Amino acid sequence: MSSYPLESLRPLRAGIIMALLSIVFGFLLGGAFGVIEDSIKGHLHSSAEAALETVYGGDATKMDAVVGKSWTYMKRAHLHGGAIGAAALASIVLLGLLGRPGLLERLSAAAFGAGALIYSTFWLAAGLTAPAAGSTGAAKEALNFLAIPGAGLCLLGLGGTLFSVLKRLLAAAAEPRSE
């Protein structure tokens, strides 16, 4: 049995590992939601109640809206972890199938894998931070240091992957066939 697939994936291992960790992160969140959803929602509500007078000015309706949106953000973390992680993993494997990965392929794999993990972590952190901050907007603003690099790395990784795939496929199409 040839070791070609493994040898072409080995240089991409950092991206593969981070993409897999992103998928695991998403799955673990989903499992936690199934097992301790009430506890998680209780924690979000408790965080908001501690700030009811100081941050929400006693407005329980506003507090409940932020808590509800925080729960939505946590579900977003679960979905982004699984979806972007899976997209990153598929793209990285595709890079490995193209042959010996060069610097662009290695950097693209690492960027996409890291971006998937960072961006999904951003949504979890935003969901946990928003109730005490008083708004989801304030939480997102405070966590831009995760959101922007995470999304940026995903886009760079995807762009590098697209460039590599097109370059290799177009170069292969231009080669004369021997019949």
N, C-alpha and C positions, 0 to 999 in steps of 0.2 A: 504494500500500500504506500502510495506516495505521501510525502510529508509537505508537498507544495502548499496546500491551503493553510496549514499551520504556520509554515515559514513566512507566508505572505501576510498573515495576520499578526504575527509576533511583534513587528515594529509598530503596530497600531494598538497594542495592548492597553496603553493608558486610556485611550478613548473608549475602548471596549469595556474596561472595568468601570469607568465612570458612567457610561451609558447603562450598564447592568445595575449599578448602584442606584441610578435614577429610577429604573423600573422597580427595583426592590423597595425603594422609598415610597413610590406610588402604591405598590401592593400592600406594604405595611400600614400605610395610612388608611387604605380601604379596609383592611382587617381591623384596625383600631376603631374605625367608625362603626363597624358591625358589632364589636364587642363592648366598647365603652363610649358610645355616642352621647349618652346622657351625661356622663361625667365630663366629657369635653365641652359640651354645651353649657354645663353648670359652671365650669371654669371660666368660660368666656363671659357668662352672665355675672359671676362674682367679680371678675376684673372690672367690668363696667360699673357694677354697683358701688365699688370702692371709689369710683370717680364721679358718681352721680351728681353730687352737689358741686364739686370743684370744676369738673370738666363739662358736664352736661347742663349745669345750672338748674338741676332738679327736674329736668325734662325726661321723664321715663319713656315717653314715646320715641324720642330721638335715640335714647340709649338702646331701646329694643331694636330699632332699625339698624343701628351699628352692629349689635350683636348678631342679628340675622345675616347681615352682609359679611361679617367675619366668618360665620359658618360657611357661607358660599365661597369665600376665599380659601378656606381649608379644603373644601371639596375640589377647588381649582388646583390646589397643590397636588392632590391625589391624581387628578386627571392629567395634569401637565407632566408629572413624574413618569407615569406610564406611557403616555403618548409620545412626548418628545424623546424620552429615553429609548423607546422602540424605534422611532424614526432615526435617531442617531445610530443605534446599533445596526439597523439595516443599511444605512449609508456607509458605515465603517466597514461592514462585511463586503459591500459592493466595492469599496476601495481596495480591499484585500484581493478580491477576485480579478481586479485589473492587472495584477502582477506585482512585481517588486515595488513596494511603496517608497516614494521619494520624500523629500522634506515637506512639500506641500501636502501630501496625503497624510503624513504623520501629524502635522500641525492641524490639519482640518479635522482629523479624528479626535485629537485631544480637545480641540475647541468645541466641537459638537457635543462630546461626552460631558465635558465640564459645564458647558452652557446648560445642558439638560438638567443636571443636578443642581446647579446654582439657581436657575430660574424657578424650578419647582420648590426649592427651599424658600425662595423669596415669598411665594404665595402663602406658604405655611406661616412664616414669620409675620407677614402682614395680617393674616387672620388672627394670630395670637396677640399682636400688638394693638390692633385697632380699638378694642373695647376700652382699654385704659387711656388711649390717646384721644378718644372722643370722636374719631372719624376714620373711615377707611382711607380717605385722601391723605390725612396726616400720617397714617401708618405707611402708606406707599411712598410718600415723600421722604420719610425718615429712612426708608429701606432702599432708596434708589441705588445705593452702593452695591446692592445685590441684583436688583432688577436690570439695570442698564448693562453691566458686564455679562450677566447671564444671557439676556436676549441677544446682546452683541456677539457673544461667543457662538451661540446657536446659528446666527446668520452668517458669521464668518466661516464656521464649519460647513454649513450647507453650501455656501458659495464656493468654497474650495473644493468640496466634493463634486459639485456640478461642473466646475471648470475641469477638474481632473478627468471626470467621466467623459465629457464632451471631447476633450483633447485626445484621450486614448481611443475613443470610438471613431472620431473623425480621422485620426491618423491611421487606424486599422482599415477604415473604408477606402482610404487613398492608396493603400498598398496594393500592388498588382497581385492577382490570384494566380497560383500555379495549378494548372488542371491536368 
